[in-house]
Structure formats: C-alpha cells, structure tokens
Amino acid sequence: MKGSREVLYMSYDGMTDPLGQSQVLPYIVGLSMAGYRFTLISCEKPDRFAAGKNVIQKICDDNQIEWHPLNYTKHPPILSTVFDLRKMWRLAMRLQKEKFFSLVHCRGYITSIAGLEMKRKYGVPFLFDMRGFWADEKVDAGAWKLTNPVYRPVYKYFKRKESEFLSESDKVISLTHKGAEEMLKWGVKGLTPDKISVIPCAADTDLFNPEQVSSEMKDSLKKKLGIRNDDIVISYLGSIGTWYMLDEMLSFFKEAGRRMEHTKMLFITYDEHERILSTAKKMGIDPGQIIIRPGRRDEVPALVSLSNISVFFIRPTYSKISSSPTKQGELMAMGIPVICNDRVGDVEYIVNTTGSGYVIHDFQSSDFEMAVAQIPLLLKSDHNAIRSKAIEFYSLDCIIPQYVLCYKKLLP
C-alpha cells in the first residue's frame, strides 16, 4: 500500500543544534534501519545551519532520510513561533499530498499543533512525543509569568492544546514514569495507561565509553588542568542556567572540601564562567579548587573521565517530574557515580535501582553533610556495573526497539 511505511517527523529543534544531533537524528537513523522511510521537517537557526548543514545532509542522504530544513524565526516572541508553525504546516500539507504519510511523529508541543490537524484532516495516525510538560516548564522557568496579560492566555491555550494532544493522539511518549502517572490524574478523555509509552532520553554509550579514553589522554588532561593523582575531582557537566542550582552545588562542594583533603570541582561547560568563579569566591571557596573547561561533544567523555564523582542539582519544580536529564545516562555510561536530588523525573528511582549514586532530599547543610559522608563509599563503586546499567536503561540499542514497538502498533 502506498505510504504504508512513510513517516513524517516534525521537530521545532534544529538538526544542526546539539540537541538535534544527540536526541533526534540518532533515533531517526535507527528507525530508518528498521525499515521506516522518513521525511524530516525541522527549524534551523541560520548560523548553526550554515556551519553544519553539510554534515547533517550527509547523514540524511546516507540513511535515505528526506530532510526539509526551514529557517527558525527568533523575533518577535510568540508571533515568530506562529510564523514558523504556519511554514511547517504548509510544508506538511504539501508533502502529505505527495507521500500519503502513514504516521506523523511530532516532537514537542509546537509541531503537534500541525500533527493534530493532519490527523483531523487526513486521518493520519499521530504520535505525540511530548518531551515534558512544556507549558508548565515555561511558567516554572519564569519565561511565562501568569500575571502578564500576554502570557496568561498563551499558557491557557497550550494547556488546552496539551489536553487535545493527549486525548486525540494515537500514542503518547513520556520521558518518565512519574510524568505518565501525573498525566493519568488529569482526567483527560481517551488517555489510558496503555496509550502512554515511557522512553527516557537516550545516551550515546559508544561515545561515552571509558575504554575510548586512554591513560595517556587522562594524564595529559590532568597535567593541563592542574589535577594531581590524589585529588578527589567532583565534576558538573552541562549548562549553567535556569534549572541547575549553582549555589547549592557549590555549597555541597564546599562541605566536601571542609571534610576531605585535595578536592577540586571541575565544571565542564561553556556557560557563565565568571558567574561560577564569583559565586565560589563569595562562598569562600579557594579559586584554586575550581576548574572550568568547555568541551566539544567529542571532548566531553575524556573530561568526564577525570571525575571521581559528578553532581547535578535540578530545581524540583512541578514540571520537572516529566524530565529525563541526558547527563545522567552519559555519566553512568562513563561509570561515574552521581550525587543528585529527588523530585526530578525518575532520577531517584534509577539511582536507587542501579546503585549508581546518592540522592539528597533537600538542600540544607545537613543534607550536604550526609551526601559528603557517602563519598568514601561512592569512590569504591563498581564502574563497570554502573556502565552496564546505563547500557540497559539509556543506550540506543535499548531505546530504538521501544520506538519500533510504538510504530508497529500504529502502522499497517
């Protein structure tokens, strides 16, 4: 039957963005290898598109993915998104008349507006790959203030659309079990447990592999960064910003330094170097204990390998119960134990189930003291066992078959 394995995949995130390269393209490539034919629509930021379009086009060509990049519009707020959505919708309608898609897979809320209309107009099965409680994240992040007469109706609009996506879609992907449990409490018509599949963010366990980091590479990096062999290195991987609690992570590190000798904190990030240093200085942390190093994606595993332990504290807001931190899988894949907080997606369950770290329940000094007391035990962790669990939970070899199961339920 014409179009019986033709899939339209829509992403508002660009393929030339780091997120597109780690959390979109690998999935589509894996599903293409399972026999599905993809047409991909994405919105690309002009500077990144100019720099990376040839690399992405080659990946698409090598895997018979038909890529239709559109320009991402940044300004003005809200209206620019409406403009981008109209472009995506028009393109999707034109392609539908050519290809007769048997499934539209929408990543996130913006593209799902077009996906739902395709289902309503053409009867195309619609997969709502929600990636978290997006509208609530905007509120929790402070981007949409509900006291603002502009943003309050926007929030209400997307909460209404969210209910429609959950009700009328043929399949829902949740990143976490906690998020799925919460949605089922909302009383959305037609939303049943068997309609939701829980699939976390994948980690590239081939890239994040300690065996790919030689002892010579580690020794060279240690020398460059001023790390001694007897130093206990506590790392932080990723962006510094809205969700990640810099003050609390530095407070934890200060407590570790108070109770243990030769501690250093390694920030692997491009973000806010001055803020990190100034905050540490205000807390009375010796600047010599703080190391900040940006790293390209291919450099990150070697930098992470210098860690004895990694820490990430995430603001435990309502919307974060739907989040799956990619860094958790990447750190586990490197065999690095973590210290993190609860009330963020399935983080606590995964840590406790896999024995891959320690979870704090609050951010008081007593909680930091208890976490620091666990460090001697964590230093004795079985790194191979942690990596093995990462492969079981997060590897593409585990994640792709879960998407294939979803597709098999929806496609002829």
SULTARA-V388003 format. One line per field, one symbol per residue. ss: DSSP state (H for helix, E for strand, C for the rest). burial: I if it has 9 or more other C-alpha atoms within 8 Angstrom, else O. A space follows every 50 residues. Layout:
ss: ???
burial: ???
This chain:
ss: CCCCCEEEEEECCCCCCHHHHHHCHHHHHHHHHCCCEEEEEEEECHHHHH HHHHHHHHHHHHCCCEEEEEECCCCCCCHHHHHHHHHHHHHHHHHHHHHC CCEEEEECHHHHHHHHHHHHHHCCCEEEECCCCHHHHHHHCCCCCCCCCC HHHHHHHHHHHHHHHHHHCCEEEECCHHHHHHHHCCCCCCCCHHHEEECC CCCCCCCCCHHHCCHHHHHHHHHHHCCCCCCEEEEEECCCCCCECHHHHH HHHHHHHHHCCCEEEEEECCCCHHHHHHHHHHCCCCHHHEEECCCCHHHH HHHHCCCCEEEECECCCHHHHHCCCHHHHHHHHCCCEEEEECCCCCHHHH HHHHCCEEEECCCCHHHHHHHHHCHHHHCCCCHHHHHHHHHHHHCHHHHH HHHHHHHHHHCC
burial: OOIIIIIIIIIIIIIIIOIIIIIIIIIIIIIIOOOIIIIIIIIIIOOIIO OIIOOIIOOIIOIIIIIOIIIIIOOOOOOIIOIIIOIIIOOIIOIIOOII IIIIIIIIIOIIIIIIOIIOOOOIIIIIIIIIIIIIIIIIIOOIIIOOOO IIOOIOOIIOIIIIIIIOIIIIIIIIIIIIOOIIOOOIOOIOOOIIIIII IIIIIOOIIIOOIOOOIIOOIIIOOOIOOOIIIIIIIOOIOOOIIIOIII IIIIIIIOOOOOIIIIIIIIOOOOOIIOIIIOOOIOOOIIIIIOIOOOOI IIIIIIIIIIIIIIOIIOIIIIIIOIIIIIIIIIIIIIIIIIIIIIIIOI IIOOOIIIIIOOOOOOIIIOIIOIOOOIOOOOIOOIIIIIIOIIIIOIII OIIIOIOOOIIO
